[in-house]
Amino acid sequence: MAQLISRLRLWRGLVLLLAGVYFLVPMGASVWFSIDTPSGIDFDAYTGLLTAPGFTDSLLLTLELAAVTVVVLLLLLVPALIAARLGSPWLRAVLEVVCTLPLVVPPVALTAGLIGVLRWGPDYLMDTPFFQTVVFLQDPKFPLVLVIAYVLMSLPLAYRALDAGLRAVDVRTLVEAARNCGAGWPRAVLTVVLPNLRGALLNASFLTLALVLGEFTASSILGYQPFAVWIYNIGNSQGQMSVAVSVLSLLITWVLLLLLSTAGRERRRKTTTH
């Protein structure tokens, strides 16, 4: 038994070592490329980021789009999934099909469909609220059409994260207990169900944030310049800076993932203790 455990630990260590090499070697090569210059090691690619034209605007736009996308996605999915858990089982099957459908639609086709919808309409509608709504959705300062695209793309990821969290919680029992104590439906959901879904909510939010930070196809086709498009454009003229930005964004994503996993472990530890 002891030999089996030691062998398992050895194999686990080898797997972790290979995984670390697989991720760290390309990361190290990218860092070296971003600081290697003909005159020696230079960190101008990192120090010049804040003053690079368009860096701050594109990053802020992406973070704002990510925040709105997360809020809209959670407001759509959480009530629907809870209602499906409390209601008929066939609603869960319908929700699963609807939420996983974007997986079979390529981003190019999805964006082409959005363009077709935005360009649809006869000329006599130009002075109507419909036309003004279409123009508002395409405002360059904050393109809500990208939020629509991001919500559709994030549906499968967020649905799986939230569904896994709901499977681990007996929602019906929690709601019935809260109702028996005199709580109304909104209070039962907000104060009893949602605290038990904190990990699932964080997972769904993080996956959506990661998708928005790295999404390129829809935003580039629609003609906007969030962070991923800015990295591509800056790479055409300043390759080292584009690699530096990519490295920093990857590190930020890793830090967020580690914080999320740490928060999840802390919550499980507290739950086990109590």
BELLINQUI-V111319 format. One record per residue. N is the residue number from 1. RES is the residue in three letters. SS is DSSP state (H for helix, E for strand, L for the rest). Layout:
<<N RES SS> <N RES SS>>
//
This chain:
<<1 MET L> <2 ALA H> <3 GLN H> <4 LEU H> <5 ILE H> <6 SER H> <7 ARG H> <8 LEU H> <9 ARG H> <10 LEU H> <11 TRP H> <12 ARG H> <13 GLY H> <14 LEU H> <15 VAL H> <16 LEU H> <17 LEU H> <18 LEU H> <19 ALA H> <20 GLY H> <21 VAL H> <22 TYR H> <23 PHE H> <24 LEU H> <25 VAL H> <26 PRO H> <27 MET H> <28 GLY H> <29 ALA H> <30 SER H> <31 VAL H> <32 TRP H> <33 PHE H> <34 SER H> <35 ILE H> <36 ASP E> <37 THR E> <38 PRO L> <39 SER L> <40 GLY E> <41 ILE E> <42 ASP L> <43 PHE L> <44 ASP H> <45 ALA H> <46 TYR H> <47 THR H> <48 GLY L> <49 LEU L> <50 LEU L> <51 THR L> <52 ALA L> <53 PRO L> <54 GLY L> <55 PHE H> <56 THR H> <57 ASP H> <58 SER H> <59 LEU H> <60 LEU H> <61 LEU H> <62 THR H> <63 LEU H> <64 GLU H> <65 LEU H> <66 ALA H> <67 ALA H> <68 VAL H> <69 THR H> <70 VAL H> <71 VAL H> <72 VAL H> <73 LEU H> <74 LEU H> <75 LEU H> <76 LEU H> <77 LEU H> <78 VAL H> <79 PRO H> <80 ALA H> <81 LEU H> <82 ILE H> <83 ALA H> <84 ALA H> <85 ARG H> <86 LEU H> <87 GLY L> <88 SER L> <89 PRO H> <90 TRP H> <91 LEU H> <92 ARG H> <93 ALA H> <94 VAL H> <95 LEU H> <96 GLU H> <97 VAL H> <98 VAL H> <99 CYS H> <100 THR H> <101 LEU H> <102 PRO H> <103 LEU H> <104 VAL H> <105 VAL L> <106 PRO L> <107 PRO H> <108 VAL H> <109 ALA H> <110 LEU H> <111 THR H> <112 ALA H> <113 GLY H> <114 LEU H> <115 ILE H> <116 GLY H> <117 VAL H> <118 LEU H> <119 ARG L> <120 TRP L> <121 GLY L> <122 PRO L> <123 ASP H> <124 TYR H> <125 LEU H> <126 MET L> <127 ASP L> <128 THR L> <129 PRO H> <130 PHE H> <131 PHE H> <132 GLN H> <133 THR H> <134 VAL H> <135 VAL H> <136 PHE H> <137 LEU H> <138 GLN L> <139 ASP L> <140 PRO L> <141 LYS L> <142 PHE L> <143 PRO L> <144 LEU H> <145 VAL H> <146 LEU H> <147 VAL H> <148 ILE H> <149 ALA H> <150 TYR H> <151 VAL H> <152 LEU H> <153 MET H> <154 SER H> <155 LEU H> <156 PRO H> <157 LEU H> <158 ALA H> <159 TYR H> <160 ARG H> <161 ALA H> <162 LEU H> <163 ASP H> <164 ALA H> <165 GLY H> <166 LEU H> <167 ARG H> <168 ALA L> <169 VAL L> <170 ASP L> <171 VAL H> <172 ARG H> <173 THR H> <174 LEU H> <175 VAL H> <176 GLU H> <177 ALA H> <178 ALA H> <179 ARG H> <180 ASN H> <181 CYS L> <182 GLY L> <183 ALA L> <184 GLY L> <185 TRP H> <186 PRO H> <187 ARG H> <188 ALA H> <189 VAL H> <190 LEU H> <191 THR H> <192 VAL H> <193 VAL H> <194 LEU H> <195 PRO H> <196 ASN H> <197 LEU L> <198 ARG H> <199 GLY H> <200 ALA H> <201 LEU H> <202 LEU H> <203 ASN H> <204 ALA H> <205 SER H> <206 PHE H> <207 LEU H> <208 THR H> <209 LEU H> <210 ALA H> <211 LEU H> <212 VAL H> <213 LEU H> <214 GLY H> <215 GLU L> <216 PHE L> <217 THR H> <218 ALA H> <219 SER H> <220 SER H> <221 ILE H> <222 LEU H> <223 GLY L> <224 TYR L> <225 GLN L> <226 PRO L> <227 PHE H> <228 ALA H> <229 VAL H> <230 TRP H> <231 ILE H> <232 TYR H> <233 ASN H> <234 ILE H> <235 GLY H> <236 ASN L> <237 SER L> <238 GLN L> <239 GLY H> <240 GLN H> <241 MET H> <242 SER H> <243 VAL H> <244 ALA H> <245 VAL H> <246 SER H> <247 VAL H> <248 LEU H> <249 SER H> <250 LEU H> <251 LEU H> <252 ILE H> <253 THR H> <254 TRP H> <255 VAL H> <256 LEU H> <257 LEU H> <258 LEU H> <259 LEU H> <260 LEU H> <261 SER H> <262 THR H> <263 ALA H> <264 GLY H> <265 ARG H> <266 GLU H> <267 ARG H> <268 ARG H> <269 ARG H> <270 LYS H> <271 THR H> <272 THR H> <273 THR H> <274 HIS L>>
//
